[in-house]
Amino acid sequence: MKVNSPPGSRLPAPDSSTKQMSQPKSPKELAFLHDSFGEFFSIFWEALLNAELEDHGVDVEHMITDLPTASETEKLAQSEGLDAVQSWTAVEEFDYESAEQFLNSPLMTDFLLPGWLGSVPEAAKERVIEELARIIDEERHSGAFVLSLKATLVVGKKGRVQ
């Protein structure tokens, strides 16, 4: 899924924590998703360390500290001229039978991993993914691996262009 700012918009291109959910129903409607993945980041950090990429541990810190809050996302939408801004926040859980199922799910391959692995050198990405799989399978003790995320959907309408 390619995520870009809407044509003619001054909204910054969404990053791995803020995604445009779908094509707007009309040129005046826009929806964004803000998410956070608290417990997964510690697994990701450990995988980087085990893959001898400890210098990239700071990238995980930035993933955590750079996540905008729901109110910051709403303010961004309002500051860019969207009216009737509303948001909804919910904790969503995704259960996976194995690390392989998790890492090959569309949520990961199409939506999350490309951004999370963006700073990892190309030659090391497979090593990091292998470490993620090993840690997840080791920690789940034959049970399901649960990814929980706090998602905020922000919706607004473009004002009239004068």
N, C-alpha and C positions, 0 to 999 in steps of 0.2 A: 504494500500500500504506500503510495507516494503521498506525502503530506506537504502541502505548500500553503502559503497565505492566499486568501481569496484574491482574484484579479482586482487590481485597483485599490487594494487595502494597504494600510500602513501597519497593520498588525504584523509583528515579527513572525517569521516562519516558525511554526511550532517545533519544539525539540522533543526529546524522548519523554519528557514529563507532561507535555501539553500537545494534544493531537486534535486536528479537526476531525470530527466524527464522521461526517458524510458530506455529500454535496448539499449545499443549502437548497431548501425547497423553492426558494425564490431568491433573487439577488439581494433581498433585504434581510434574510435570515441567516444566522451563523451559530454553530454549536461547537464547543470545545470540550475535551475531556482532560482533566488534570488527575494524575494518579501518583500513588506512592507505594513502595514495595519494601517496607522496613526490614523484615526478617530476611528477605532474599539478598539484600545488600551485604549482610555479614557472610553469607555463603559465597557470594561473588568475590568479596575481599579475600577470603580464605583461599579460593581457587587461584586468584592472582598470586598470592604468596607462594602457594604450592607449585605454581608454574614458573617460579623464580622471576616474577614480574612485580616485586615489592614496590618499585618506583611508581607503579600504576595504582597503588593503594590510595593515593591522594585523589585519583579520578573517582573512586567510590565515594570519598568524602564530599567531593563536589556534586555528585549525583544526589546526595542526601541534602546538602545545604542549599543547593540551587533550586530545589523544588519549590515552586511558588505555593503559597497557601491558597485556599479557596477564595478568601476575600481579596487577595492580591490579583487573582485571575479575574474576578469580577471587576475590580478597579481598572485593570488593563482594558477589559472590554468597554467599560464606560469611558475611559480616557481616549479611546479610539472612535468614539462617536456612536456606540451602540446604545439603543434605548431599550427599555423594558428588560433589563438584564435580570435573569433569574439563575439560581444554581441549586443543584441537588447533590448531596453527598451520601454515599453508601459504601459499606464495606462489602466487597465481593470476594468469594472464595472459589478457587478452581482446584479440583482434586485430580491428581494424576497417579496412575498405578506404578509408574517407574520414572526414573530420570530421563530415559530415552523418550517416553511418551511426552513428558514435559518439554524437553528440549526440541522435539520435533513438532510440537503443536503450532498451529498458525499464530496463536498469541505470541509465542516466542520468536519463531522464524520470520514472521512478516512484520511484527509490531515492536517487540522489545529488544531482542538481541542485537539487531543492527545498530541501534543507538548505544546500547550498553557496551558493545565491543568496539565501538568506533575509535577509541584511543589505543586499543591493543594492536601491536604490530601484526600485520597479516600473517607472518610466519609463526606467530604464537597463538593465534585464535583457536586452532584445533586443540592445542594443549590446554588452553583455558576451558574449553567446552568439555574435554575429557575429565578435567578436574572437577568441574561442576557436576558432571554425571556421577563421578565417584563419591563425592561428598554427599550429594542428595541420596543416592542409594544406600550409603553407609548410615546416614542419619534417620532414614525413614523406617529402618528395621522391619522390612517386609510389609509395612503399612503403606497407605497412600501418602504421597507428597502433596501438601496443601500450600498453594500460593494464595495468600490473601492480599488484597490491595484496597486502598481507600481511594475511591474514584469520585471526582466531582465533575458533573456536567454543567457547563455554563452556556446559557442560550441568550441571545440578544437579537434585536432587529436594527438594521442600518437605518439611520435617519434619512430624511429626504435630502437630496443633493440640491443645493441652491445655486 
